[in-house]
Amino acid sequence: MEEEDRFIVMDFGRLARRHRVIRWDARGHGRSRGAPVPDDYRWDNLGRDLIALADELGVDQFVAGGVSMGAATALHAAIQAPHRVIGLVLMLAPTAYETRDEQADLYRAGAILIERIGVDAYVESLRNLPSPEILADFGERFVPIPRVSGELLPTVLRGAAGSDLPSPELVRTITAPALLLPWVGDHGHPMSTSERLLELLPNVQIHVAHHLRDVGTWTDRIDSFLDARAAETAYA
């Protein structure tokens, strides 16, 4: 959550004025604890964590959404609990399907680098990766450093390496309305993933951000999307 608040993609606080917004740090990230078990951090298991969190909070139906890994978590939750997830907000969908193997190799190499040399060497390798083009005017170079302890980070990276979005066949079964919010020029969150989801999801809309000012419209777009889901639920 701290990382999302630092590089604002959308304004959660403004959404929370009109909607119930529940945020959490994924297992092993931020303030959430984790165990050194790579499978715990696979995206499908993070989806199960989301469903378990909803159970704990007494939330029956909800819109699931997130950025990058959070978008993947939401998609898996929609497969696992199709009658509970009534909408999807998928911001910056990550590498998937054809592009996933290359990213998985980077994660595995990062895990080995940390174990052999240390976290600082891994962070330096991230600084050498190209930053998303759309953030060129942000004023501070974006470095996607996971908020994970050094002891746990290799395990988390291996869990991410073993992850992918649900199969295309499963994604086609999702009937919940979806809002796709990708931006251009980001190798880690390529347009190809959102284009593939646009093809697969039966009920979907998309807004592609070509400039940072386009990203500034996302909160309003999500707000309208949530209003529409609330209206559909009220009259269902």
Secondary structure, DSSP 8 states (H G I E B T S, - for coil): -HHHHHS-SS-HHHHHTTS-------TTSTT----S-GGGGSHHHHHHHHHHHHHHHT--SEEEEEETHHHHHHHHHHHH-TTTEEEEEEES----GGGHHHHHHHHHHHHHHHHHT-HHHHHHHHHTS---GGGTTSSS---------TTTHHHHHHHHHT-----HHHHTT--S-EEEE-BSS-TTS-HHHHHHHHHH-SSEEE--BSSHHHHTTHHHHHHHHHHHHHHHHHT-
